[in-house]
Amino acid sequence: MGNQLFQSAREAVMNAEKANQNSSSVQNAMNVAKNALSSAYSNTNEAEQRQLRELQERLQNLEE
């Protein structure tokens, strides 16, 4: 089944990207994604942590 927190973080970043494209509820989606990434990080293995860092970079790119 995989790590649920990791899955939630990935989905939250994808939702933030979609919200950014639609310009609706962007800030809320960004906050949800940031919280999900933070929650997931400590409960993941090294491979998942690398992927979470990539997701965090994608999220930061949305803010620019």
Helices and strands as residue ranges (DSSP letters): H 4-22, H 26-41, H 46-63
